[in-house]
Amino acid sequence: MKTILVTGGAGYIGSHTIIELLQSNFNVISIDNYYNSIPLSYDLIKKITGKDFKKYQFDIAQDKDLELVFQENSIDGIIHFAALKSVPDSVANPIFCYQNNNNALLNIAQLAIKYGIENLVFSSSCSVYGNVAPIDLPVQENTIIRMAESPYAYSKQNGEVFLKSISEISTLKVFALRYFNPVGAHDSGEIGEFPSKHSNNLVPIITQTAIGLRDYMMVFGNDWNTRDGSCVRDYIHVSDIAEAHVLALSKLFQEDFNNKFEIVNLGSGQGVTVFEAIRSFEKMSGVKVNFKVGERRDGDVEAIYSLPNKAKDILGWFAKRDVDTMMDAAWKWQNKLIDLGFNTTKI
């Protein structure tokens, strides 16, 4: 049985990926500093899977104890999630973003090579494409990489460049998964995205507004060059994203797969506007969402969605769950959060 190190394992996508790994009979080791996550995630993973796993708490971008994980464990592969993901926070404090996102990745890559670990899946982002021209939609893996619209996006561009050059001079094999906007919650209803003061993601804001934790939500601009004036994004169920990471890791373990560095988009191929997302939620929940339209937000991209053909060809992956399913899951999870004692006061 192979052992996988998951960095950022208590986070939203990391926790769902650990569930998929455990249910696919992998051993798991997780590292998280709980900056944007909480230890309760691990308890919920165990409740869902009936399996336990080893956990460490520290900051892999700064803590020298990281090497202890490699010394104490025989690791076969790594899935690297740990990173700051807030676009507005990265604009406000780019140094903090770069120190965390890029230092963490370099530390992991250096130790992977030192300890002979050849298989790494990197959590990248569609933000690496920058402000994509309409003629380039839907984006493909060979779509031109434009100037990053935020320090967060630039940190992901840097991460891919680092890993490509490192893989060329080492035994490291890498999948860089450029995924679009993960939403929803686990099919069990037992785990999803926990609220965070650093979260600026659309769907949690919609659900928090609907349940009364926010008086209203802001739509940042209705004058974008899109079909209804709001930004277009490609939303993917978090469990679909998690399954893709396990498929990518399994592909790296195949003896006949020798590709050193592969980039794969994880998208549905269908763009959804902010207003369309709100309407989908209202349909599935039966609750009206109070929103206001404000100015455009620094760092936002007008429209981006993916052509997911390569994911299907190389990984056998495609998005199984549609937007309505995601919104339904998100609303059930929001209500579950209240039961768990979260989100009980105004935000």
N, C-alpha and C positions, 0 to 999 in steps of 0.2 A: 504494500500500500504506500503510495507516494505522499510526501509531506509538502504542503504548500504554505509559504509565508505570505500573509495578507497584511499589507500596511494600510492603516486607516480602517481596520476591520470593524470598528464599532460605528462607523458612519453609515449613511443611508445606503449607498450602493455596496459598500464593503460588507455590511451585515447581510444583505440579501445574497451576495456572492458566496459568503461563507456557508449559508444555508444550502445553496446549490452544490458547493464542494462536498459538504458532509453527506448530503443525500446521494452524491456520486461516488462515495466511498474513498474520499481523500482524507488524510490527516491534515489538520489546520493548526497553524501558529499565527496569532494575530498581535499586531502592535498598534497602539493608539495612545495619543496624549490627551484625548477628550477635549480638545480645543473646540471642536464643533460637533461633539458627540457625547454620549453618556454610557457608563458601564451597563446600564439596564439592557442595552441592545444584546449583550452576550447572554443574559438570562433568558431573553425571549428567543434567541436562536436555539438555546438548549431545550426550551419548552417545545418548540416546533419540531426539532430534529430528534430529540431524545439523546443527543450526543454532546459531549463536552470536548474542550480543546484548550491548548495552552495559550496564555495571554500575557502580554507585557505592556507596561505603561511607561512611556517616555517619548521625548521629541526626537525623531530620527534625523531631523535637520541639524540638531545641535548636540545631542547627548552622546557622549563617548561610549556609553554602555551598549550601543547598537551592536558592536562586534560580539558581545556576549551571546546574543541570540544565535549567531552563526557558529560560535564555539560550542554551545550547549545542544545544538540540534543538527540533525542531518536533513538538509533542505533540498528538495528536488526541483522546486519551481517557485517563482515569486509573482504575485499580482500586486502591483504598486498603485494604490489609490491615494495615499496620504498627501494632501495638498490643501491649501486655502483656495476656495472656489468663488468667493464673492467678487463680482466685477466692480461694484462701487467701492468696496473696501480696498481693492487693489489699486484703483485710481487714486484713492485718498492716501494710501501708504504703500507705494510700489516697492520700497526697499524690503519691507516686511514680507511682501508677497514673494519676491525673488529669493530672499534668504530661506524661506520655508520650502517653496516648491522646487527650486533648482538644487539647493544644497541637499535636500532629502533624497532626491533622485540620484545625485552623484554619489552620495554615501552608500546607497543601496547597490548601485552598479559596481562600485569599487569592491565592495565586499562579496558580491556575487562572483566576480572574477577571481578574487583571492581564494574563495572557498569552492571553486569549481562548479558553480551553479550556472547551467547553460540556458535556462528557460525563463523568460520574463515577459509578462503582459503589462503594458503601460496604459494607465488610464489617461488618455488624451482627450481632446475636445474638438467639436466642430468649430469652436472659436478660432482655431488656427487659420481658417480660411480668410478671416478678416471680413470686410464689407463686400460681399460677393456681388458682382454685377448681375443684373437680371438675365443676361444672355448666358451666364454660367450655371443657372439653376436648371434642374437639381444638381448639386455639387457631386463630383466624383473624386476618387482618390487622386487623380491626376489634375484636378482643377488647380489653377494657379493660386499660390499662397500669396495673399496680399498683406499689406502692413497690418499688424495687430491693432485692434481697436481698444485694447486695455492691457495693463501689465499682466493680468491673469492670462489672457490669450497669448501674450508674448512668452510667458513662462512655459506654456505648453508647446509653443513653437520651439523654444530652446530645448525642452526636454526631448523632443523628437530628434533634433539635430545631434544632441549629445549621444543618444542611444544608437543612432545610425553610425556615427563615427566610431563609437566604442565597439559595436558589433563587428565592424570591419577589421579590427585588429585583435579580436579575442574570439573565444568560443561561444560567446553570448548570442542567443537567438531571441528576437524580439517581435512581438505583435504590439503595435501602437493602435489602440482602438479609439477612433475619433467618434465619440457618441454624441448624440444630440441632446434632447432635454428629458432626463428621466423623471417620471411622475408615477403616482399611484402608490400602492402598498402590496404586501405579500398576499397571495390568494387566501391564506388562512385568516387574514384580518388581525393577526397577532403582532405584526411589526410593520413599520413604515418609516417615514421621515420624522424625526423628533424636532420640535420647534427649537430654533436657535436665533439668538439676537443678530447673528451674522447672515441669516437667510434672507435672500431677496428673490427667491424662486416664485414663479407665478402661481402655481397650483396651491401650495400651502397658504399663500396670501388670499386666494379665492376662498378656500375652506374656512380660514380664520375669520374672514369678513362675513361669510354666510352664517357662521355659528354665533356671531355677535362679539367676537374678541377684538375686532377692528370695527370702527364706525363706518369706514369706507375703505376701498382700495383705489390706488392710482393706476391709471393707464397712461403710460409715458408716451404721449403723442398720438394724435389721430390724423396726422398730416403726412405720414410716411407714404411712399409710392407703392401702396399695396391695395388689394381689392376693397378693404374697408378702412384704410388709413392707419391701422394698428400693425405692429411688428408681426412677422410670420416666423414661426418656429416649427420644428419637427419633434413632436412629443412621443416618447417611447416608454412603455411600462418598465418599471425598475426591475422586475423579475425577468423580462426579456433581455435587458442589459446584463443582468447577472449570468444568465444562461450563456450569453455570448462569450463572457470571460472564461467560463469553464470550457467551452468548445475551443477557444483559442489556445488555452493551456494544453488541452488534450492533443491538439494539432501539433504543438511544439514537441510533445513527447513521442510522436510517431517517428520511427526510425527512417522512413523514406522521405520525411519533410526536412529539407536542408536549407530553406530560405533563411537568410540571416536577419532581414529586417522587412517586416510587412506592415503596411498601413491599411486599415480596414474601417470604413464608415459603418456605423450602426444607426440606421435611420429607417423610417417607414416609407420614405419616398413621397410623403404627403405633407405639405405645409399647413399649419393651422394658425390663424390670427389670434390675437389676444381676445378680441370680441367673440370669435367663434368658440374659443375655449370657455369663456364665461357662459355662453349660451348652452354649450354641451353640459356644463356643470348644472346649470339651472334645470335643464331637462331631466337629468338623472337624479337630482336631489329634490326637486320640487321647491327649491328655495331661491328667491331672488337675491342677486348680489348687488349691493350698493357700491357704485364706482364713480370716480371723477376722472376727468381727462386733464392731464397736466402737460408740462413741457417735456420734450425729449430728454432722455437721460444720457449723460456722458458715458461713452464706452459701448452703447447699444448698437447692434447691427440691424439693418432694416429687415432683411429676409434671408433665411437660410434653411434649406432642407436638402435631404440626401437622396441620391440614387443608390439603393442598397444591393445592387447586383453582385458586387464582389464578395460581400458577406455571405450571400447565399452560395456562390460558387466555391469559395475557399473553405468556409466553415459550415456550410449547410444551415445557416442561420437566417431567420427572417422574423420580423415583428409580428407576434401572434395576436396581441391585444390592441383593440382600437381605442380611440379617444374617449368614447362614452364609457368603456370598461374602466379606463384609467380614472376618469372622474368619479365613477361610482365607488371604486376602491378608495380613492382619496377621501371621499366624504365619510365612508365607513371608518376609515382610520382616524379622521378628525374627531368623530364621536368616541372612538376608543380612547383617544388621548384624554378626553374629559374623564372617562372612567378610571384611567390610570393616574389622574390627579394633575395632568398637565393642562396648560391653557385655561386656567380658571380665572384669570384676571385680564383686564384690558391690556392690549399691546400698544 
